[in-house]
Each structure stands twice: as C-alpha cells, then as structure tokens.
Amino acid sequence: MPCSPAATASAAESEFYALLKAEAEAYRELLDSLPRLTGRVYQDEFWAGVQPLDKDGDPPDLPEGWELRVRFRMNEGDAESDYLGADHIDGGTFFLRRDRFPGRRLQYQIGVFNRELVEMPIYEDWASARL
C-alpha cells in the first residue's frame, strides 16, 4: 500500500532536520569560534549603511581568513536572487543608496565568509531598521 503524501513529506522533513543537526554538530567548533554579530545603522539623505559589530559593540575581531558580508533586501518575502549587496564599503560600514528601498525599512543580514572553509557565507538572522 503506497504512503500518503503527508507521510512522505513528514519523512522528508525528518530526514532534512536530522541532516541539518548532523551538519551543525560537525561544524560546532567552527561556529562557536565565530563572533555573534549585530549592526549599527547609519543614514543620511542619500545613503543607508550597516556597520557590523560584536556583542560588545566593537568592530568584530574575526579569525584569520574570515571576512564580513552584509546583504540587504527590500521586502521580507524577497527571493534570495533579489537580495542586494552594498554599493560601497567605507571604514567597515556597508552602504546602499536609500532610493533602493522604496519602503521605510532597511532590512539587512550580517555574515562572515571564508572561502577555504565554507561554501557560502554564514549569516545571522535578518534585522531591520526604520528609515
């Protein structure tokens, strides 16, 4: 007798979460060595910017080989292909022109990347600020 679609989906979810947990455990030491990041938002008439900071409010001291990344989105439901990179970086702050945000919210995600150790950046949760 064939499995129901719900049972198949449940099995696939269980397998996915088991794989995710195993990957997290495999990389636990690496993840624990990285600082938890937050951001300070700057804005003026033309620009909005995010400066990544550590939990103490200081520029992060990253392990050798790691670099900061910040990406932006206009709306919560945007596809990853619609995310935006900074227009320019100045003094550790990632800037984007304000006119790229038609709404009144700047949504950003701070991450770190080391091309020798991981395939893609490791990002914190999305954060937002009123423009």
C-alpha positions in Angstrom: 0.0 0.0 0.0 1.5 3.4 -1.0 2.4 6.0 1.6 0.2 9.1 1.8 1.7 12.5 0.7 1.6 13.7 4.3 3.6 10.7 5.5 6.1 11.1 2.7 6.5 14.9 3.5 6.9 14.1 7.2 9.6 11.5 6.4 11.4 14.0 4.2 11.2 16.7 6.9 12.6 14.3 9.5 15.5 13.4 7.2 16.2 17.0 6.5 16.3 18.1 10.1 18.4 15.1 11.0 20.9 16.1 8.3 20.8 19.7 9.4 21.5 18.7 13.0 24.4 16.4 12.0 25.9 19.3 9.9 25.6 21.7 12.8 27.4 19.2 15.1 30.1 18.6 12.6 30.8 22.4 12.4 30.1 23.2 16.1 33.6 24.1 17.0 34.0 26.3 13.9 30.6 28.0 14.5 31.4 28.6 18.2 34.7 30.3 17.3 33.0 33.0 15.3 31.6 36.1 17.0 27.9 36.7 17.1 27.3 39.9 15.1 24.9 42.8 15.2 24.8 46.0 13.3 24.7 49.8 13.8 22.7 51.5 11.2 23.7 54.9 9.7 21.6 57.0 7.4 21.5 60.4 5.7 19.5 61.9 2.9 21.2 59.6 0.2 22.7 56.6 2.0 21.8 53.9 4.5 24.6 51.8 6.0 25.3 49.0 8.4 28.4 48.6 10.4 28.9 45.1 11.7 29.7 44.9 15.5 30.4 42.2 18.0 28.3 41.7 21.2 30.3 44.4 23.0 29.5 47.0 20.3 33.0 46.9 18.8 34.1 46.1 15.3 34.5 42.3 15.2 37.8 40.6 15.6 37.4 37.8 13.1 39.7 34.7 12.9 42.3 34.7 10.1 40.9 34.2 6.7 37.3 35.3 7.5 35.7 38.4 6.0 32.5 40.3 6.8 29.5 40.3 4.5 26.3 42.3 4.6 23.3 41.8 2.3 20.1 43.7 2.0 16.6 43.1 0.9 13.6 45.4 0.2 10.9 43.1 1.4 10.6 40.2 3.8 9.3 37.9 1.0 12.1 38.6 -1.5 13.8 35.7 -3.2 17.4 35.3 -2.5 18.2 36.3 -6.1 16.7 39.7 -5.3 19.0 40.4 -2.3 21.3 43.4 -2.7 25.0 43.8 -2.0 26.5 47.1 -0.7 27.1 49.9 -3.3 30.3 50.7 -1.4 32.1 49.9 1.8 33.8 52.6 3.9 35.6 52.1 7.2 33.9 48.7 7.8 30.4 50.1 7.1 28.4 48.6 4.2 26.4 51.3 2.3 23.5 51.2 -0.1 21.7 54.1 -1.7 18.5 54.9 0.2 16.5 55.2 -3.1 16.9 51.4 -3.5 14.5 51.0 -0.6 11.0 52.1 -1.7 9.6 51.4 1.8 10.6 52.9 5.1 12.5 49.8 6.4 16.1 48.8 5.8 16.4 45.0 6.1 19.9 43.6 6.4 21.7 40.4 7.2 25.3 40.3 8.5 27.5 37.3 7.9 31.1 36.0 7.7 32.8 34.1 4.9 36.0 32.1 4.5 36.2 30.5 1.0 38.8 28.0 2.3 36.4 26.6 5.0 32.8 27.0 3.8 31.0 27.1 0.5 28.8 30.1 1.4 28.6 32.9 4.0 27.3 32.1 7.4 24.6 34.7 8.2 22.9 36.0 11.4 19.2 36.4 11.4 17.7 39.2 9.4 17.4 42.5 11.2 15.7 45.7 10.2 15.7 49.4 11.0 13.3 52.3 10.1 14.5 54.7 7.5 
